[in-house]
């Protein structure tokens, strides 16, 4: 039997830039045993800068020029934390995040890009759009396109910065917006564009022919170029911006795009890292920080001390491989190897008319063939992050080292010292039920002891399953929501919970980190629900699994039971379906990262407010939709109530992407078993090819509530649910007498 490799070190990547994308891909091909890799990034995908102008010009679809970081992290067996890093604790070796507990590391690499250095008086506003971070630029760009498409009027745009980025962006914007004007019947004169450049020439540092040619192209396209013009003052009222220049030029603009000198976020220097005068991390040729050996940096955020280079995407791409090699060398205690960047690099600058100009020293020229060459290079680069090569097994152990032995039974428990340290770090807060906890985690004993009020009944449930996400903090929240849903579905109030945890084999410090992240997520949800964590059990195993045994209190005659459905009632479902098929598709790398984002967002939504809303609107029966799917849980209600139900398939809400993955034949492993319940659908053969039919059998994790309530209350209840944030709530069926209908479940 192969012994699992324990986690002994943590490596954290901050940012999903090009260098880190390459590191993840190479790591997936050749991982280091015993190293847990974590990516912290604000979004589940990242745009590729090489295709940015083409996307703005309308030549590429979004999915063609974004790297799917979810799929990439999955390939690399990396944890993916969607959050924003806001600091570093270099004494405790922790990454400080905006919305989650600190993340520990042994080695950290930073690739978060840069932002434009805006004039001191440039106030961020709806009309002021920095070119970086690129994600924000593209989100704002889509808003600009939508506005100009819908409203016919004169629009004045300014691009500040006449380097390669500013020139290429100007031409891309002009091309796309003129196309919109033409397609919507607006006059070309509705667009006025200005390019403001501080230097006396465009594209400083390039050959004079290249500078003159772009000046000519911009003039031909109707872009007014102002060289030797530095912005002196910026005023904004939110909807418009006025820029005043030292030359006396004044431009009142609908939008100003800033493609100026790069700047760095300030938390890097505040953390104590050595940075240059613009705030970029100073690194050696090995890409290792000059001040902190446990820190590496690449891409725009890195400033090479020995061989300074301009901020250009080509260096971020070229740094990927040496960064990967040196991160592995550092973890293995091997010497680091220097990265030697080229002194000159080839610029292929698109002109947004399916042509391009090449510029490298005295090499220059223009042709459509150059655009096709650039397009091929960019598409080949992106293909590396869609077509993954075979992976090396993660269960490789050092043949020269003795294999660790892991005991079973109680010998597999997590040590008491780890538990004590984790529980000391978990925040506590008084809840309405805290006074009823006689013995809990505040004074641990052999068992917890709770007080049950004499006018209440105790409602108990338990759930436990393997992780479906590679973020233990998020997994803890999802699991807690899932377990508590049974309490809510009964019309009960959460009281307390016991945790059941299986943690991957690891050194004690790494076990502590996983348990801390996991319980922090679970306790966050429990506290929001007004419940306390009062104890639990931990063990070690091959993979992360978690569950909760939850207690709730209820008034006996106000319990919502599956047997309470009555003819004439309406059934309302509070969440869209599709988590089963979406996560099955993710395992096969056949999903869009935003589909998974949406599914996780749904699973993170508590059912507590919905349950209260149902009680306030006269609900008489309720259940939560989980592993048995809508059809399985509804069948339980139908049989318990001895009624029939007519389901309108067209009204069943689906998570984004769920219908697409089901149509591809991607099903959860539990789907076939759930499908057995479909034999109770009286007219299933008639609807079996309906695009939403398979949704009935899709198993849900932390799914919504399904409640029966009087017809006269349905509209008010639905409006209240949507006001509470249950946007996908939908009436999906009506309850009828079984004698009238003659079948348990009928589709209409």
N, C-alpha and C positions, 0 to 999 in steps of 0.2 A: 504494500500500500504506500502510495506517495505521500510524504509528509508535507502539509501546507507550509509555505514560507511565511513566517511572522513579519509584521510590519515593524521595521526598526528605525526608519528615517522618514521625515516628511519634507517634500519639496513643493513649494508653492509658486505658481506663476501668477503674477498680477497683470492683467490686461490680455486681451485677445488679439494683439497686433500680429503682423506678418511673421516676425521672428518666432513668436510663441506658437503660431499655427504650425510652422515647420518643426519646431521642437516636439509638439504633440504627435505629429505624424511619424517622426523618426522614433519617438519613444514607443509608440504602438508597435512598430516593427521590431524593436529591440529594447524591451523594458529592463530595468534593473530589479532583480528580485529583492523584496523587502523594503522597497521604496514606495511610499504612497504619494501619488502626484495629485495636486489640486490646482484647478484653474479658477481664479476669481476674476470675473468680468461682469460688466453692467448689462450685457445683452447676450442672447443665445446665438447670435450670428454677428459677423463683422464684415464690413465692406472692404473689398480689395481696391486699393488706391489706383492701381494701374487701369482699372476699367471705370473709374469714377467719371471722367469727362464723357465717356461714351454713354454711360447711364443717364447723365444729365441731358445729353443731346438726344436721348431717346433711342439709341442704337441697341441697348441691352435691356433685357428684363431683369427685375430685381434678383430673382433666384440665380441668374447667370453670374452675378458679380458679388455675391455675398458668400462667405465661408460659413458653413454650418458648424458652429462650435460644439453644439450638443453631440452631433454625430462624431465629430473629431475627438471629443473627450471620451466618448464611449469606446471608440477604437483604441485609444491610448489607455483604457482602464483608469481614467482620471476622474476625480471628483470635480463636479462643476458647481460652483457657488455663484449664483447670479446676484451680485451686490457691487457696491462701489467702495473701493479702498479709500480711506480718508487719513491714514496715518500708519506709522510703523513704531513698534516698541522694540528697539534694537538691543535692549538689555534682556527682556524676556523672550525675544525672538517671536513676536506676534504681529500679525497684520490686523490693523484696526479697521473695521468695516462700518458702513452707515446703518445697516439694518440687521445685524446678526452679531453673535459673540465673537471675540477676537479669535483669530485662526493662527495656531502655532506652526512653526517651521524650523527645520534645521538649515535649509537653504532656500533662498527666495530669489526670483528673477522678476524684473520689472520691464514691461513693454506696453506702456499706456499712451504712447504718442505725445503730441504737443498740441498747443492751442495758439492761435494768432496773438501776437503782442499788440493789443488794441491801444489807440491813443488814450491818454489818461482821462479825457473827457467823454470817451465813447461809452455811453450807458447802455447795457444790454436791454433790448426791447424787441417787440414783435417785428419791427422793420430793420433791425440790425442783426445780420446773420454771419457769424464767424465760419470760416471754411473748415475749422477743426474744433472739436472732434467731428470726424467725417459723418458719423451716424447722425448727429444732430443737424449737420448741414443738409443731409439728404431728407430727413424728416421735414425740415423747414421748406426745402425745395418743393416737396410734394404739395405743401400748403400753398406755395406761390402758384404752382401750376393749376391747382384746383380753382384758386381765386380768379386767375386770368382767363381760365376756360369759361367760368360762369358769369363774369361781369365784364361788359364791354366799356372800356374807358381808356384814357391815356395813362400808361404806366412808365415811370422813370426809374431806372435801375442804375446803380453805380457799383463797380468792382474796384476796391482799393488794393493795389498791389499789382505790379506789372512784371513779375517773374514768370517762370514757366507755368506755375499753378494758376496765377491770375489771368494770363493770356488764354490758356486752354479752357479755363472755366468760362471766361467771357464769350468765347466762340461757341461753346456748348450751350450756354444759356440762350444766346441769340438764335441759334439754329432751332432749338426746341420751341421757344416762344413764338418765333415767326411762323413755325408750322402750326401752332395752335391758333394764331390769329387767322391764318389762311383757312383752316378747317372749320372755324366757327364764324366765318364771314366778316371778320373784323379787318379794318384797314391796317396795313403795315405801319402806318404812322402812329398807331396806338402804342408802339414800343419805342422808347428812347433810352439808349444805353451809353454809359460813360465808363471809361477805364482811367483811373487816376494812379499815376506812378510817380513816386518821390524822385527816383533817379532821372537823369536826362535822356535815358534810352530805355526801351523795353528789353527784357531778358538780358540784364547786365551779365557779363562774363561769357556770352556767346558771340559767335562770329558776327561781324557787321552785316553780312548778307542775311543771316537769320533774323536779326533785329529789324532790318528794312522790310523783309518779306512779310513778317507778321504785322508790322505797321500798315503795310499795304492791304493785307487781307482784312484787317479790322476795319479799315476805311471803306473797303468795298462792301462789307457787311453792314455798314451804317453805325458802327461803334465809334463814338467820339473819344479820342485818346488825348489825355492831358499829361505830358511828361514834364519832369522837373517841377512837379506840383505836390507839395506835402500838406496833408490834412492838419489843420491847426485847431479846429474846434468842431465838436459834434453836438447837435441839439436834437432831442427826440421827444415827441409827445406820445410815443407808443405806436401809433399807426403810421407815422412818417418820421423820417430823419433828415435833418439839414446838416450838410457838411460844408465847412468853410475852410478854404485853403490859404496858405501864405501868399499865393499869387493873386488873391482876390476873387478866385473862382468860388461861387456859391451854388450848391446843388441841393434842391429840395426833392427828396427821393421817397418813393414807396418802399424800396428795399435797398440796403447797402450790404454788399458781400465783402467781408474782410479777408484778404489773402495776403496777409502781411508777415513780417518776421515772426518766427516761432518763439513761443514762451513755454515755460513748464509750470506745473501745479506747485503750489507753495509748500505742501505737506512733506515733500521730500527733504528739503533743507531743514524744516522744523524737526524732522525725525533725527537729525544729527548726521545725515549722510553728507559727504563732501560733494558740493555742487559748484558749477561755474557761475559766472556773473549773471546768467540768465536763468539759473535754477535747475539746469540739467545735471544728471548724475555723472560725476567724473569717474571714468573707468579706464583701466589699463587695456592693452591690446588683447588681453584675455577676456575682456568684457566683464571683469570683476571689479567691484567698487574699490577705489583707491583707499577708502577709509574703513570699510567693513567687509572682510573676506567672505562673510556668509551671504552677501548681496551681489547679484549680477544685474546687468541692465543691457538693453539692446533697442534698436530702432531710434526714433526721434528723441526719446527721453534720455538717451545715453550720449555723453560727450567724451570722445576718446582723447585722452590727455596727450599721448605720444604722437598720434597722427590725426589731428582734427579733420573732420569732413563735414560738408554741408548736410542739412536735413533733406534727405531724399529717400524715396521708397526703395530704390535699388540697394541701398546699404542695409535696410531692414531685412530684405529678402536674403541678401548675401550673408548676413550675420546669423541666420537661422541655424545652419549646420555647425559652425564653430561654437555657437552658444550651446547647442545640444551636447556636443562632445565635451566641452569644458564643464558643464553641469554634471555630466556623468563622471568625469575625471575627479571633480571636487568631492562627489559623494563616495568615490572609491579611494580617495586619498592619493590620486595619481597627479603628476605634474600637469599644469595647464598649458595649452598650446596657444600661441599668439595668432590673432586674426589680423591679416595684412590687407586692408582695403585698397582697391585700385585707386590710382590718382585721378584718372579720368574715366568717365563712364558715358555710354551712348545714350543720348536723349532721342526718343521717338515721340514727337509732339504732334498730337492729332489736331487737325484743322476743322473738325466737325462737318466735313463734307465727303467723308470716306476717303480722305487723303491724309498724308502726314509729312512732317519735315524731320529729317535726321540732323542732329547737331552733335559734333564731338570734335572740339578743337577746330582744325581747318577742314574737317570733313563735314559737308553739309549738302543738302539736296531735298527735293520734294517730289513725291509721286504717290499714286494710288497703291502701287505695290508695297510701299512702306507701311501704309495703313493695314493692308492685308497681313503683312509680316507681324506688325504690332498686335493685331487681333489674334493671330495664331499663337504668339508667345503668351498673351494673357489667358487665352482659353486653355492652353496646355498647363499653365500654372494652376488654374482653378481646378482642372481635372484631377490634380494630385490630391485634392481634398474631397473628391467624390468617389474615386475608384481606389479603394484601399488595398494594399498588398497583403499577403498572408502575415499573420502576427506570430511572434514567438510566444510560446506558452509562458504565462505568468508564474507557473508553479515550478520554476527552475530553482534548484538549490545548488549551493557551492559543493561540488563533489568532494572537496578536501575538508569540508567542515562537517562535524557530526550533526546528523539530523536531529532537530529538537523533538522531544516527546511530549505529547499532549494527553493528559489524563481525561477519563470520562467520569460519569457520576458527579458527586460534589467536588471532585478534584478539578473539574472544569470551571468552577466558579471564578469570577473576577475577584482579585484580592481585596480585603477589607480596607487597606490603605488607599487604594485607588478610589473605592466608593466614597470614603470619607473626604478625600480631596475634591472629588466632583461635587458632592452634595454641599460642600462648603462654598463652592463657586456658584451654585444655582441660586438665582434670586428668589426670595420669599416675599409674600405679601399677604396680609390678612384678608380672608374671604368671609362671606356670610356664613359659611359652614365651619369655619376654623374652630369656633367654640365647641363644636360637636366632635372634634378630633381629640379624644382623651389621650391616646398614645399614637404618635406618628413619627415623622423624621426628625422632629425637634428633640426627641428623647427615644431613640430607636430601642425596640425590645424584640422578643421573638415573633411578635405579631402586632399589627396595628389594632387599636380599639376605638370604635366610634359609637357615639350616642345617637339612637334613633328616636326622634320625637314621637310621643304617644299617638298623635293625630296623623301620622304619616306611615306609608308603607315603603319598604326598601325595594328598589329596582336594581337588578344586577345584570351585567353583560360582560363578555370578554371577546377580544379580537386580537389576532397575532398573525403577522405575515412577513415574508421576505421583503427587502427593500425594492422599490420600483424606481427610485431616483438615486443618483450618486452624490446627493447632498444630505448628510444625516440630520442637519438642522431642519431642512424642509421635510424630510421623511418623518421626523418626530412630530411635526405639526400635522401632516396628513394623517398619520396613524391615530393621533389623539382625536382629530375631527371624525375620523371613521368610527372609532370606538364609541365616542360620545353620541353619535347619531342614533344609536339604539336607545339611549336614554331619552333623547329629544323626541323620538318617534313614539315613545310611550306616554308623552305628555309629562315627563318627570323633570326635576331640577337636578343637575349634577351635584354630587356631594364630595366624592373622593375617588382616588384611583390607585391601583397597584401596577407597577411596570414590570414587563417581562422582556428581557433583552438578551439577544445573542450577538456577541461582538466578535469581529474577525481577530484571529490570532495576531498578537502584537506585543511589543515590549510594553511594560506598564505605563510609561509616559504616553505612548501612542494610543493604548486602550483608553487612558484617561481623556485624551483629546476627543476621540470618537464618542465616548459616553457623554462628555460634557456638551458637545454639539447636539447630540440626539435628545438628551433630557432637557436642554434649554428650549428646543423647539416644542417638545411635549408640554413642558410646564408653562410656556407662553400661552398655549391654547387652553390648558386647564385653568389657569388664572383668569383668562378672559371669560371662561364659562362659569367662574365662581367656585371652582373645585380645587382640592388640594391633592398633591401627590403624597401618599402616606407610607409607601414602601414598595417592595418589589423583589425581583430575583434576576440575577445576571449569570450568564454562562458564556463560554467561548466556543466558537465554531468556525466554519469555513467562510461564512458570509454574514452580513448584517441582517438581523431580523428584529422586529420590535412589535410589542402589543401592549394593551392595557386592559386590566380588569376594572371596570368602572361601576361605581355605586351612584344611585340617584334616589331622591325622595319624591313621593307623589301622594296626592290625596286619592284614596282608593276609588271613589266614585267619579273621579275625573281622568282616569287612565284612558289613553287612546289605544284601542286594541284592533287587531286585524279583523275581528269579527263584528265590527261596528258599522259596516256599510249598509245603506238602506236604499231601496229603489227610489229613483227620482233625483239622486244626488249626482254631483259632478266630482270628477277626480282631477286634482291639480298636481302637476309635477314641478318641482322647484329648480331643478338643474338639468342641463343638457346631458345627453348620453354619449358614450364613446371612449371612455378611458381604456377599456380593455383592448380594443382594436388599435388605438393610437400607440399604446406602449408596446404592443406586439410588433407594430410597424417600426417603432424606434429600434427595437432589438435587431431588426433586419436592415437598418439604415435606409428605410423607405418612408421617412416622414419629414415634414417641414418643421424646423425648430420652433416656429411660432405656433404650430398646432400643439406641441408639447407644452409650450408656455401657457397656452390657453387652458389645457387640461389641468396643469398644476394649479393655475389660478382658481379653477373651479373646485379642485380638491381642498384648497386652502380656505375655502369659504365655509364657515360654520353653519350648521342647520338650526342653531338655537333660536335666532330671531324668527325664522320661518315657523318653527314649532309653536312659538308663542302667538304668532299671527294666526295660525290655523285654529288654536284654542279660542282666540278672541272672535273668530268668525264661525263658531259653531261646528267645527269638525267633529266627527264621531268615530273616525277610523284613520289610522296612519301607519305607514311603514317606511323604512329607509331602503333605497335601492342600492344594493351592494353586489356581492359575488354571484347571486343567482340571476342577476339581470332583471329588467323590468317585468318580463313574462313570468319568471319564477316567483318573484315576490308578490306580484299581482295575483297569481294563481293561489297563493297562500291566503290572501285576503278574500278572494272569491269563494274558496272552499269553506273558510271559517265563517263567512257571512251568509252562505247559501243563497247567493244572488248571481246574476250574470252581469257582464260588462261589455259595452260596445266601445271599441277603441277607434278613434280617427287617426290613422297612420300619418296623415299629412301634418298633424299638429305636434308630433313628437319631436322635441328639440334635439339637435345633434351638435356636438362640439365641432369646431372648425377642423376639417380634415377627416372626420370620422367616416362620412359617407364615401369619400374617395378611397380610404384604406379598405373599407368593407367591400367596395366594388372590385378592388384588386384581389379579393379573396384572402385578406389578412385578418385572421381571427385569433382571439385569445385562446389559450389551451383549454379553458373552461367552457368556451362557447359551444362545442358539440354536446356536452352534457346538458347545458342549459336548453339547447335546442330540443331536447326530449320533451320539455314542457309544451312545446308548440303543438303537440298532438291534441292539446285541449282547446286549441283555436278551431272553432267550428268550420270556418271557411278559409283555412290557411292556404290551401292549394290555389285559391283565387288570387291571393296577395303575395305569394312566396317570391315573386320577382320584383315586388315593389322596392325601391331603393332604401326605404327605411325599415323594411321587414327585419333585416338582420340585427338592427339596433335593439329589438326586443330581447335578444338573447345575449347581448354584450355584457359581460360582468363589469361592475363598476367598483371603483375604490373611492371612498368618501363621496358617494353619490348623493343625490338629492332626496327629499322627502316626497312621498306620494300620499295625499290625504283626500278623504271623502267629506264633502260638506254640502249643505243645502244649496239648491240651485239659486235661490234668491240672494245668497251671500257670496256667490262665486265672483262676480265682477268686482265687488268691493274688496274682497280678499286678494284677488289678483292685482289690483291697483296698489294695495298696501304692500304686497310682496315686492313688487317692482320698485316701490319707493324705498324699501329696505335694502335694495341692491341685488335682489334675485331677478336679474334682467331676463333670464331665459325661462322664467316661470311660464307655464302654459296649461290650460285645461285640455286634457287629452282623451277623456272618456266620460261616459255617463253610466250610472248604475241602473239596471232594470231588473224586474222580477224574473227569476229563473223560469217560472211557469210560462211567462209571456214569451221569453226569448228562446227557450228550449236548448240553449247551449251555455257553457260556462263563459267563454270569451268569444266575441265576434268582432271582426275587423270591418270597418266601414270607410 
